[in-house]
Protein backbone atom coordinates (compact mmCIF):
# COMPACT_ATOMS: atom_id res chain seq x y z
CA UNK A 1 0.00 0.00 0.00
CA UNK A 2 1.34 3.42 -0.94
CA UNK A 3 1.05 6.07 1.75
CA UNK A 4 0.82 9.63 0.45
CA UNK A 5 3.29 9.59 -2.46
CA UNK A 6 4.50 13.12 -2.96
CA UNK A 7 7.65 13.34 -5.10
CA UNK A 8 9.13 11.67 -8.15
CA UNK A 9 12.90 11.94 -8.24
CA UNK A 10 14.40 11.61 -11.73
CA UNK A 11 18.18 11.02 -11.79
CA UNK A 12 20.41 10.40 -14.78
CA UNK A 13 23.94 10.63 -16.11
CA UNK A 14 24.56 12.89 -19.08
CA UNK A 15 26.19 10.44 -21.49
CA UNK A 16 25.33 12.67 -24.43
CA UNK A 17 27.28 15.76 -23.32
CA UNK A 18 24.32 18.07 -22.97
CA UNK A 19 25.80 19.35 -19.70
CA UNK A 20 29.29 20.64 -19.05
CA UNK A 21 32.05 18.11 -18.40
CA UNK A 22 32.34 18.99 -14.69
CA UNK A 23 28.73 18.07 -13.97
CA UNK A 24 27.58 15.00 -15.86
CA UNK A 25 24.69 14.01 -13.61
CA UNK A 26 21.39 15.69 -13.05
CA UNK A 27 18.30 15.24 -10.94
CA UNK A 28 14.82 16.69 -10.98
CA UNK A 29 12.17 16.46 -8.28
CA UNK A 30 8.56 16.56 -9.41
CA UNK A 31 5.96 17.41 -6.77
CA UNK A 32 2.98 15.26 -7.73
CA UNK A 33 0.47 17.49 -5.94
CA UNK A 34 1.56 20.86 -7.28
CA UNK A 35 3.20 19.60 -10.51
CA UNK A 36 6.19 21.86 -9.80
CA UNK A 37 9.64 20.70 -10.94
CA UNK A 38 12.80 21.47 -8.98
CA UNK A 39 16.37 21.13 -10.25
CA UNK A 40 19.47 19.64 -8.59
CA UNK A 41 19.95 22.84 -6.57
CA UNK A 42 16.34 22.89 -5.39
CA UNK A 43 15.35 25.78 -7.63
CA UNK A 44 11.95 25.87 -9.28
CA UNK A 45 12.23 25.07 -12.99
CA UNK A 46 10.37 27.57 -15.13
CA UNK A 47 11.51 26.50 -18.61
CA UNK A 48 10.83 23.37 -20.63
CA UNK A 49 13.16 20.42 -20.08
CA UNK A 50 14.31 18.12 -22.85
CA UNK A 51 17.14 15.65 -22.14
CA UNK A 52 18.17 12.36 -23.70
CA UNK A 53 18.21 9.61 -21.08
CA UNK A 54 17.52 6.39 -23.03
CA UNK A 55 17.80 3.48 -20.56
CA UNK A 56 20.06 5.12 -17.96
CA UNK A 57 17.56 6.88 -15.71
CA UNK A 58 16.62 6.09 -12.13
CA UNK A 59 13.14 7.10 -11.00
CA UNK A 60 12.07 7.09 -7.35
CA UNK A 61 8.60 7.56 -5.89
CA UNK A 62 8.98 9.23 -2.49
CA UNK A 63 6.37 9.74 0.23
CA UNK A 64 5.61 12.91 2.20
CA UNK A 65 8.15 11.89 4.87
CA UNK A 66 10.98 11.55 2.34
CA UNK A 67 10.95 7.74 2.29
CA UNK A 68 11.50 5.90 -0.98
CA UNK A 69 8.46 3.77 -1.83
CA UNK A 70 9.33 2.43 -5.29
CA UNK A 71 12.32 2.68 -7.62
CA UNK A 72 12.68 2.04 -11.34
CA UNK A 73 16.44 1.71 -11.95
CA UNK A 74 18.56 1.97 -15.10
CA UNK A 75 15.54 2.13 -17.33
CA UNK A 76 13.83 4.17 -19.99
CA UNK A 77 11.62 7.11 -19.02
CA UNK A 78 8.41 5.64 -17.57
CA UNK A 79 5.29 6.12 -19.69
CA UNK A 80 3.59 8.16 -16.96
CA UNK A 81 6.41 10.74 -16.90
CA UNK A 82 6.20 13.19 -19.84
CA UNK A 83 8.64 11.92 -22.45
CA UNK A 84 9.38 11.45 -26.10
CA UNK A 85 9.80 7.85 -27.30
CA UNK A 86 10.69 6.86 -23.70
CA UNK A 87 14.25 8.01 -24.51
CA UNK A 88 13.91 11.69 -23.64
CA UNK A 89 12.53 13.64 -20.70
CA UNK A 90 10.13 16.09 -22.27
CA UNK A 91 8.70 18.42 -19.64
CA UNK A 92 6.53 21.23 -20.91
CA UNK A 93 6.49 23.85 -18.14
CA UNK A 94 3.68 26.39 -18.06
CA UNK A 95 3.15 28.84 -15.19
CA UNK A 96 5.78 26.94 -13.17
CA UNK A 97 3.98 23.60 -13.50
CA UNK A 98 4.63 20.54 -15.62
CA UNK A 99 1.92 19.86 -18.18
CA UNK A 100 0.56 16.43 -19.06
CA UNK A 101 1.36 14.83 -15.70
CA UNK A 102 -1.25 12.62 -14.05
CA UNK A 103 -0.40 11.82 -10.43
CA UNK A 104 -2.49 8.65 -10.39
CA UNK A 105 -0.94 7.24 -13.57
CA UNK A 106 2.52 7.84 -12.07
CA UNK A 107 1.60 6.06 -8.83
CA UNK A 108 0.00 3.14 -10.69
CA UNK A 109 3.00 2.65 -12.96
CA UNK A 110 5.51 2.75 -10.10
CA UNK A 111 3.42 0.24 -8.11
CA UNK A 112 3.18 -2.05 -11.15
CA UNK A 113 6.78 -2.09 -12.34
CA UNK A 114 8.94 -0.46 -9.65
CA UNK A 115 11.02 -2.21 -7.04
CA UNK A 116 9.23 -1.79 -3.71
CA UNK A 117 11.24 -0.52 -0.76
CA UNK A 118 10.41 -1.43 2.83
CA UNK A 119 11.18 0.74 5.80
N, C-alpha and C positions, 0 to 999 in steps of 0.2 A: 504494500500500500504506500502510495506517495503522499507525504505530508507537506503541504504548502510549498510546492516547487516555485522558485522565485527567479532564478538566474540561469542562463545558459552561458557557459564559458567556452569560447572558441579559441583554440590555441593551434598554431602551426609554425613551421619553419619556412622561411622564404628561400626555397630552392631555385627560384626563377629570377632572383636578383631584382625584385621590385623595390626592395628596401636597400639602405646603404650597407656596406660590407661589415660595419661594426655591429649592427643590430639585425641579425637575420631571423629573429623570431618575433612573433606578434601575438597578441591576445585581445579579444574583445569580450566584454560582458554585456549580455542582452538581458534587460529587466523584462520579464514576461508580462508583468502587470502594466507597466507604463510604456513598454516598447521602446524605451530609451537604450541607446548603445553607448558604452563607455570604452575608451581605448586602454592601452597598457598602462598609461599614467593616471587612469581614473577620470580623464576628461570626457565630457559629453561630446559625442561625435555628431557633427551637424552637416556633414557632406556625405554623399554616396560612397560606398565602399565596394571595390571590385578587386579581388585578389585571386590568383590561381593557387589552389591548394591540392587538387587531384586527390590522391589517397593518403595524404600525410597529416590530416587534421585530427585533433583530439577534441571531443565535445563532451562537456560535463553538465549535467543537470543538478543544480544546487538548491537546497531548501532555504527557507528564510532565516535559519540559524547558521548558514554557511557550510552545512554538511553536504558532501557529495552523495547524491542518490543513485545516479546512473552515469556511466561513461561509455562513449563510443570512441575507441582508440584506433589510430592509424587507419583512417577510413576516409571515404569520400564525404562531401558535404551532405548531411542528412536531407531527405526530401522536404521535411517540415521547416528547415532553415532556408530563407530565400537564397537561391543559387541559380547558376546557369550550367546545365548539363552535369550537375553534381561535381564538377571540377572546380568551379569558381564560387567564392562568396559573392553575392550580388545583392547588397543592401541598398535599397532606395530609401533615403532619409528625407522626410518631409516634416517640417515644424518640429525638428528634434526627435522624431519618432520613426522607427523602421516600419515601412509599409509591407503589406502582404505577409504578416506574421500572425499565425493563429496559435495562441498559447496551448489550446487543448490538443491540437495536432502534434505540437512539439512534445508534450507530455506523453501522449499515446505512442509516438515513435520511439522515444527513449525507453519507455517501459517494455516495448515489444522487442527491440533489438539491442539495447544497451546492456552493459555488464552492471548488475546491481551491486551496490556497496552496502555493507552492514556496519552499523555503529552502535 
